[in-house]
Amino acid sequence: MTFTEVGYEVSEGIATITLNRPDKLNAFTHVMRGELVAAFDAAEADDVVRAVIVTGAGRAFCAGADLSAGEDTFNGEANEGRAQAHRELGEVDGVPRDGGGTVALRVAEMRKPVIGAFNGAAVGVGVTMTLPMDIRIASEGAKFGFVFTRRGILPEAASSWFLPRVVGISQAMEWAATGRIFDAEEALRGRLVSRVVADDELIPTARSICREIAENTSGVSVGVARQLMWGMLSAESPWEAHRLDSRGIKVLGSGADAAEGVGSFLAKRAPEFPLRVSEDYPDFMPEWPARPEGV
């Protein structure tokens, strides 16, 4: 697989996706959008991969959309590059699809945990596309900004759904309404990230979390847990969760991974779970996210 604006490598059961336009602070382009989706597809399909890390090359995570088209950056009628991207992405409800949203929804559909490792500035789409990631950690020098209202547009990448669920409506609106840049400690207080670490500890910390997953858990169980956790954020009541939990315990409880999980624990040995996400993912799970017609 050949990428030009994204790096992709797998080691120790961990796929690392690196935004790779360091001379442009990893600014988001249509090419990067497509390569990110392809990289997540590759990680999903590879049973060796148990978890995914997303980070940036150089001194930034992602500085937001590439603004090289100037005032017409977001104008699909005047910017041919954007118009071409719109043609390739298709439409939803009669309008061109938001490119950042295609990345965010691809992350949301993952059946493997995704960790965002912010090594520097994450602004605009550089932060909104990470909201469906399961764990976000930041280096001490990282900065964040939902700057859309300062550019005359709106927070995209389905962030109006994700951001309030991640940080709460009051914090979400403060950051969205002001559009200001804030540091890693404020991101931690607002629960946008779960921890802040020294710059040189960022990737080792992310890999440590991934190894804990890869070495000790069932990939199928983690995938089901991930989809249930996110899916139940918009359930009408806990009874919906109870309904799916009951199905899951019946299906997974009679499977080979449950037998191995209990057997290895009793034998005081490391588990060797036989089931694979690509082949053994259970069919009781509802499709999530629900896709509008034509998307």
N, C-alpha and C positions, 0 to 999 in steps of 0.2 A: 504494500500500500504506500503510495507516494503522496506526501502532503507538502505544500509550499508555505503555509501560514500557521500550521499547527504541527507540533511534535507529538509522536505517539510511540511509547515503548512499554514493554511488559517485562517485569521481573518479580520474582517471589510472589506470584499470584496477584500482583498489583499493576494495573494499567495507569500510566502517567500521561496525561494530555497536557501539553504545554502550548499556550498561546505564544506564537513565535514571530512577532514583528517588533523586535526590541528597539529598532531605530525609530519606530513610530509609536512607542509605548504600547505596543500590541493593540493598536486601535482596531476596532471591529469592522470588517468588510464583508461583502457578500461571499467572497471566496472563503474567508474564515468561517462564516456561518455554515456553509456546506461541508467544510472539512470537520468542523466540530460534530455535526450530526453523523457524519461517516465514522468518526472516531468512536462515538458512543455506540453506534451500530456494531463496530468491530469488538468493542469490549463486551457488549451484551452477548454476542455470538460465541465468544471464546470461553469455554468452560474452565480454562486455566485461570482466567481473571476472576477474582473474588471481590475486588473493590477497585474504585477508580479515584485517582487524585487529579484535580485540575489546578494548574498554576500558570504563572507567566514567566517568560524569559526576560532577563535584564532587570531593570529597576522598577517596572510596573507590572501589575496584573493585567489590567486592560483600561485604557484611558477613555473608553467609550467609543461611540461611532467615529469612523474616519470622516473628518470634516473637510477633506481636500477639495470637495466640490463647492465650497464656500456657501453663500446664502441659499443655494439651491440643493444643499445636501439632502434635505428631507422632502424635496418637491419632485414627485415622480413624473409630473407633467413637463418639467423643465430639465431634469437631470436624466439623461439617457441611461446612465449606468444604473440608477435606481429603477427606472422604468423596465430595463431588461431583467433586473432581479425580481421585480413584481411579476413579470410575465412567467418567469421560471417557477415562482412559488405558488402561482394560482391565486384564487380569491376565496374569501369567506363572506357570506352575506352580500355579495356583489362588489366587494372592495378588495384591493390587494392585501395579501397577508403580511403581517408584521414579521420581519426576519428574525428579530430577537426572540419573538414568541415561538418560532419553530424550534429554536434551541432549547428554550425553557421547557416546552412540552415534551421534547425528546428526553430531557433529563427526568422529567416527571414520570415518564413511562418506564424508566430503567427498573430492572429487577435485581440490580446490584447496588450497594451503597456507594454514594458519590461524596467525596470530600473536596471542598473548595479551600485551597491554600493560598491566601492573599499575601503575596510577596511585596506588594507596593500598591500604588493607586488603583482603585476599582471604582470607576465613575460611569454613570449612565447605564448603558446596556452591559458594561463591564461588571456591574453589581446586580442588575435585575435578572440577568440570565442565570445567576448563581442561586437565586432564592429557592428553587426546588431541590438544591443539593441538600444532603442529609445533615452534614456537619460542615461548619465553616470555621476555620481558624485563621488568625492573622499574625503577621510579623509586627513587631513594635512600630515599624515605620510605615505601615499600611495606612491609607486614607480612603475615604468613601464619600460618594456624593450622588444623590438622586437629583441630578441637576436639570431635569427636563423642563420645569417651569421657567428656568432662566434661559432656555433656548426656544421658548414659545411652543413647545410640544407637550406631551403627557408621558408619564411613566408607562412603559410598554412591557413586553415580554410577560404578559399576564400578571404583572406585579401588583395590580389592584386586587387580585385574588390572593397571591402568595404573601406579600409583605405584611398586611395586617394580621395574617395567621401566624407569621413568624415572630413579629415584634409587638403586635397589638395596634389597634387603630390610632390611638393618640400619638404614639411614637412614629408610626408610619406617616401620619399627616404632618407632623412637625418636619420630618425630613423631606417629604414630597413638596410641601407648601413653600418652605424656605429655599430648597434647592442648594443648601450650603454644603461645603466640604467639612467632614468631621474626621477625627482621628480614631485609631484602633481602640483606645480605652472607652470612648463614647460608644463605639460599635459593640463593645463587650457589655457595657451597662445596659444598652438597649436590646441585647440578646440577638443582634444580627450575627455575631460570632460567639462561639462557645468558649474560646480561650485566646489569649494573646501570648505569644512566645517571642524569644529573641530571634533576630533575623536568621541566624545560622542554625536555629533549632526548628524552623518551620517545616521543612520537608522531612527531617527525621521524625518529628512529632506525627506528621500525617502518615508516614509509612508505619510507625509503631501502631497506630490505631488500625491501619489496614491489616498488618500482620496478626494482630489480636483476632480480627475477624477471620482471616484466611486459615489460621492454625486451629481454631477452636470451635467453629460454628458450621452448621449445615447451610450451604448456599441456597437451597430451596427454602429453608426456614427463614433465612434473612430476607430473601426476596418477597416472600408472603408477608412478613412483618412490615417491610418497607411500604408495600402497596396498601396494606390495611391502615397503617398509621396515617399516611397522607390522605387516603380515601375517606377515612372516618372524620376528617376535619370538617366536612360539610354534610355529614349524616344528620338526619332529623332527630335522632335520639340514640342513646346507648344500646337500645334494643337491636338496632341494625348491626352494631358491632357484635353483640351477643349471637345474633343469627349466623354471622360469618365465622366467628370464633368456634361455634359449635360444629359447623361443617369442617373447619380446618382441623380441629382436634381429632375428629373422626377419620378424616382422610390421611393427615400426616401421622397421626398416632398409630396407624396400622402399617406404616411404611418402613422401609429399610433404614432410613436415617434416624427415626425414633428408636429403633432397636439398637442401632450403633451408638446413639447418644447415651442411652441408659447403660448398655453393656460396657462401653469404654469407661464410663464414670465408675461403675462398680468394680471394674478390673484395674482401676487407677492407671490407665494408659491413655495416650493421645488418641483422639477419635480419627477414624478414616471413613468419612461419610460417603456412601456410594452414589447417591442420587445427583443428577446434573440438571442445572436450570434449563439448559437447551432441550432436554428430553423429558424431564420428569416434573416440570412445573405443573401444579394441580389445576384442574379446570373449573373448580368451584369459585375462583376469584372473579369478580365482576370486572369488565373492561373499565380502566381508569387511566387518564381522564376521559370523560364522555366527550366524544368528538361531534361537533356540529356537522350537519350534512354538508358534504363537499370538502371537508378538511382532511 
